[in-house]
């Protein structure tokens, strides 16, 4: 069941990538990804007590979601024919390595 939900979500993200095709390029997407990673780092620092800033509206989960969206968009821009199945297979392989 969870695999089906993940496939549908990745497919939805890939569809959104086609909707904005031509409005960005890999360099601009990478720059935006790095910005989002910085925002995620700030939220983690706030949550862990290393920053006196107020948390953002999206918090850690929202900023992490932005990072995921940007990363999948980079995958799409690298190869628009990549499928959700392709992405899931690589993630599964990386996850197995990560677990070790």
C-alpha positions in Angstrom: 0.0 0.0 0.0 2.7 2.5 0.9 4.6 1.8 -2.3 1.5 2.7 -4.3 1.1 5.9 -2.5 4.8 6.8 -3.0 4.5 6.0 -6.8 1.4 8.2 -7.1 3.1 11.0 -5.3 6.3 10.8 -7.4 4.2 10.6 -10.5 2.3 13.7 -9.4 5.6 15.5 -8.9 6.9 14.5 -12.3 3.6 15.7 -13.9 4.1 19.0 -12.2 7.6 19.2 -13.6 6.2 18.9 -17.1 3.7 21.7 -16.4 6.6 24.1 -15.6 8.9 22.9 -18.3 10.8 25.7 -19.9 10.4 28.0 -16.9 13.6 26.9 -15.2 16.9 25.1 -16.0 19.1 22.7 -14.0 21.3 25.5 -12.8 18.4 27.7 -11.5 16.8 24.6 -10.0 20.0 23.6 -8.3 20.4 27.2 -6.9 16.9 27.0 -5.6 17.6 23.6 -4.1 20.6 25.0 -2.2 18.5 27.9 -1.0 15.9 25.4 0.3 18.6 23.3 2.0 19.7 26.4 3.8 16.2 27.1 4.9 15.9 23.5 6.1 19.2 23.9 8.0 17.8 27.0 9.7 14.6 25.2 10.8 16.6 22.3 12.2 18.9 24.7 14.1 15.8 26.4 15.5 14.3 23.1 16.5 17.5 22.0 18.1 17.9 25.2 20.1 21.0 26.5 18.1 19.1 29.5 16.8 17.1 32.2 18.5 15.0 32.8 15.3 11.3 32.1 15.2 10.4 29.0 13.3 9.1 29.5 9.8 5.5 28.7 8.9 6.5 25.5 7.1 8.9 24.2 9.7 11.3 21.3 9.1 8.7 19.2 7.3 7.8 22.0 4.9 11.4 22.9 4.1 12.3 19.2 3.7 9.4 18.8 1.2 10.7 21.7 -0.8 14.1 20.0 -1.0 12.5 16.8 -2.2 10.5 18.6 -4.8 13.6 20.4 -6.1 15.6 17.2 -6.2 12.9 15.3 -8.2 12.7 18.3 -10.5 16.5 18.0 -11.1 16.0 14.3 -11.9 13.3 15.2 -14.4 15.4 17.9 -16.0 18.3 15.5 -16.4 16.0 12.9 -18.1 12.3 13.7 -18.7 11.7 10.1 -19.4 12.6 9.0 -15.9 9.6 7.3 -14.3 8.4 7.1 -10.7 9.4 3.4 -10.8 13.0 4.3 -11.9 13.2 6.8 -9.0 11.8 4.3 -6.5 14.2 1.6 -7.5 17.2 3.9 -7.0 15.8 5.1 -3.7 15.3 1.5 -2.5 18.9 0.6 -3.5 20.2 3.7 -1.6 18.0 3.0 1.3 19.4 -0.5 1.6 22.9 0.9 1.7 21.9 3.5 4.2 20.4 0.9 6.5 23.8 -0.9 6.6 
